[in-house]
Amino acid sequence: MSTIRDVARIAGVSISTVSLALNQPDRVSKKTFRNVMEATERAGYTANPIAQSLKYARSPIVSMILADIRSVFWGGFVHRIETEAYRSNFLVSLSNTTDVAGNVEASLNHVIAQRVAGIILSVPTATSATLKALQGTNIPVVLIDHRLEGYDSDFIALDNRLAIGMLTRHLVGQGHRRIGFVSGRHGHWSASARLDAFVESMANEGLEADRRLILDGNWNRTGAYKAAMRLLVGPDRPSAIISANEGMTIGVLQACQELGFSCPGDVSICGVDGMPWGDVLQPSVTHVEQPVGKMAAQASAWLHERIENRGTHIAPRERLFAPRLVLGDSVARVA
């Protein structure tokens, strides 16, 4: 097994220079850094991240703890975070908690014990134990998509008011008045934010949201399918339905199809985020698209700023990103 001594010999530099290049690359020249990187590859040397974390009080790892990585949004987000991390000589670890409180606590305690350099956290709810762990660590944390009551940190999310407002205005502009809403799981911050935005947007259009047409889709296809079935078999069904995320949009479309309704002929459908292969499906679904790349880049920039300035007070920051309305064929004009 090769060692740091082998790397130093091949690179023709001291062991301390190799150590600096691997752990604090900004303290060596670009030429020296490239030389050391080439030498590590030739030597087949791999640094021990646990040993590094013990020696330097942090590891070269950024940890992402997410509730559910199956959505289109998170796939693009993780990809961009990894790209940014590689540029800064960090690696990314990923924990998918499936929105289970015990998994969140276990993942968080594990990465804190490993002394990771920073944490990107997106979990809808947190127990007192989770909050205590977050408040007790000095590891930088950036929250994505969900606020956590009782914990202040940098926060990045979609501008939910603007996003739902775009969809609502578009439907009303096409003549729709009875509009259903399939919401995310009750109690989740982003679900509440999107639901509140829908009620507010309807009021802004001079309409009152019918609470009988607002159902919980539990953020997933199955929950949305059941919700849409209830909406569409009712005596006074909506002419249009807004879905709070792309997985639930699929469930709404499935219910519509199984009931023999055409979209958009019988019911118009739109939602937050596009679907996988959405550009080749029929009908193509009208949706608001989140600027995933920009959101991930901002999260990465804030996290690395805190990593490089650990010990320096930086007040918590917030940024809400504006979406883009993508018009498809799933919304029809009504009289």
N, C-alpha and C positions, 0 to 999 in steps of 0.2 A: 504494500500500500504506500503510495507516495505521500510525502509530507511537505510542509511549507518550506523546509530546507531544500528539497528538490526543486521547488518552484524558484527559489532565490538563486540557486546555482544555474539553472537554465536561463533565467532572465538576466543574470549577471548583476544582481543588486543584493542589498542586505535583506535579512529576514524582516527587519523592522519596516523596510520599504514595502515589501510584499504585504505585510500586515496592514499598513496604511492604505495601500491600493485596494485591498479587499474590504476593509471596514470603513475607511474614510477617504474615498476616492477623490474628493475635492481638495485634499491636501497634497496630491501628487500631480505632476504634469500629465497632459493627455497622452504624450508619447510614452511616459513611464507606465501609465495605466494600461495602454494597449500592449506594451511589452510584457507586463505581468499577466494579463489575461491570456495572451498567446502561450506563455510559459505554463500556466495552470492547465491549459488544454493539452499541451504536449506531455505534461507530467501526469495527466489524468487525476489531478488533485481536486478534491471536493472538500470545502470547509464544513466543519461540524457546526450546524446552526445552534445546537444546544450549548456546546462549549462556548461559542461566540456570545450567546446571550448571557452566560454566567460571567464572562470576562468583561464585556462591555455594557452590562446592565440592559441590553436589548438584543433581540435577534434580528437578522436581516429579513424578517417576515412581516408582511401586513396581512391581518386576518379579516376575512369577510364572514359575518354571521347573518344569515338571511332566513326568512320564514319559509320561502318557497321559490326555488330557482327555475320552475318549469315555464314561467311566462316569457314571452318575447322580450319584454323590457329587461328582465334580469340577465338573459343571455347576452344581450348587447352590452349591458352595464359591466358585467364581469369581464368580458373581453377587453373593454377599454381600460378598466382598472389594471388588469394584468399588463397591458401594453405600457401604461404609464409607470407601473412598478418596475418593469424591466429596465426602463430608461434610467431609473434612479437606483439600480442595483438592489432591488428588493424582489422577493418572491411573494406569492399570494397563497394563503391557505383559505379553504372554503368550508363552511359548516352550513348544512341545510337542516334547520331545526323542525321543519314541518309544523311550525306554529304550536309546538308543545312546550309548555313552561319549563318542564324538567330538562328538556334538551337545550333550551336557551341557557339555563343556569350552568349546565354541565359544559357546554361549549365555551361560555364566557370564562368560567373558572379555569378551564384548561388553557386557553390562550393567555390569560393573565399569568398563570403559573409558568408558561413558556417565555414570558417577558417579550412578547411580540412588540414590534416597533410602533404599531398603530392598529386601530380597529375600525372597520366600516360596519355599522350595525343597522339592520333593518328588521325589527321585530314589532308586531302590532301591539303587544302588551308586555308588561314586565311585572314580576312579583317583587315583593319587598326585598327578597334575597338578591334578585338581579340588580335592583337599584342600589342596594348596599355595596355590592361588588363593584359597580360602575363608579360610585362615589368614592370608593376606597382606593382606587387605582390612579396612578399618574400617567397611565398609558393614554395617548391622544385618541379621541373617539369622534367620528363623524356619523351623525344619524341620517338615514336616507328614508324618505317616503312616509315614515311614521314618527310622530313625536312621542316622547315618553314623559308622562306627567311626573314631576318631581325630579327630573334630571335635565340640566342645561348643558347643551353642547352645540357644536356647529350642526346646522340642519339644512338639508337640501331636499326639495320635493317639487312635484308638478304644481303649477298654479291651478288648483282644482276648481276654484271659482270661475276662472277664465275658461277652462276646458269644458266644464259642464255647461257654462253659459253659451259657448259656441254651438254646442250640439242642440241645446234647447232653442236658441234663436233660429237656427237653421230649420228645425222642425216646424216651429211656429210660422216661420216665413213661407213654408210650403203648405200652410193651411191647417196644420194639426193642432187640436185643442185638447183632446184626451190622450195624454202621454203617460205611459207607464215607466217605472224606473226599477231596474233590478240592481239592488245595492250590494255592497260587500258585507262581510260579517259584522254583525252588531257588536259594538264596543271597540272596534278598530278605529284608530284615529283617521286614516285616510278614507275609510268607508263613511264615517260620520261627516268628514269634510265634503265629500262628493254628494252625499245625500242633502246636506244643508245647502250646498250650491245649487242643487236642482230645485229645491223649494224656493230659494231666493230668485233663481233665474225665471221660474214660472211667474212669480210675483212681479218681476221687472217687466214681463211681457203682458201684464194686466190679467194674468190667469191665476187660479188657485190650484195648487197641486192636490189631486185627489189621493188621499192617504190609502184608499183601498187599492190603488194602482201602484203602490210602492211596496215591494217585497224583497226579502233578504235572499240573495243568491249564494251566500257563503263563499264568495270569491272563486267558485269553481263551476265547471260545466254541469255537473249533476245537480247542484243546488239551483243554478239558473234555469235548467231544464224544468225542474219542478215548479219554480216560480212562474216561468212563462206559461206553463200548462194552466196554472190557476188563472193567470191573467187572460189567456186567450179563450178559455171555455166559459168565462163569466158572461152574464146577461148583457153587459154593456162594456165590451172589451175595448181596450185602447186602440187608436189607429196607428200609434207609433210606440216603440219601446227604446229606452236608452239603457245600455248595459255599462256597468262601472269598470269592467276590464275585459280583455279580449277572450279569456277562457269562458267567461259567462256569456259573451256574445255567441259563441259556438253553441252553448246550451239553448239559448233563445232561438237560434236558427233551427236547431234540431226539433224543438217543440213545434215550431211553425210548420216545418216540413211534415212531421208525423200527423199533424192535425189537418193536413191538406190545404193549408193557407199558402198563398203565394207571397213572396217578398220581392218587390214592395207593393204588389197589387192589392193584397188584403191587409198587410201590416208592414209599416216601415220600421227598420231596425238600424241603430247606430250605437257607437260606444267609444270607450277609452282604449286606445292602443289598437294597432292593426293585428291581424291574425297571421299565423304562419301560412305562407303561400297565398296570402289574401289577394294578391294581384291576379291570380289565375282562377280563383273561385268565382262562382256565379250565384247570386249577385255579388259584385265587389262591395264591401261594406264601408259605408261612410264612417269615419272615425277621427278622433284627435290623436295626433302622434306626438309623443314626448321626445324632446331633443336628448336622447340617451347619451350620445357622445359628449355633449357639452356638460351634462349633469355629472357624468363620471369624471370628466377632466377637472371640474370644480371640486368635487369631493377629494380627488387625488391631490390637487394643489393645496387645499386647506389641510389635509392630513399631513402631507410632507412638510408644510410650513410649521406645523406644531411639532413634528418629530425633530426637525432641525433646530427648533427654538424651545426645546423642552426646558421647563423651569421659568420661562418667561410668560408673564400673564398676557393672554390674548382673549378678549371678551368673546363670548359665543356669537356666532354669525348665522344669518339665515338668508337663503336665496330660493325664491320660487321661480320656476322656469315656465315660460310661455309655450304652449303647444302649437301645433299647426293643424288646421282643419283640412282633412283629406276627403274630398267628395267621391263617393262611389255610386253604385246603382241601387242601393238598398233603401233609398228614401224617395217616395213619390209624392207629387202634389195632390192634395185633396180639395174638394170644393168647399 
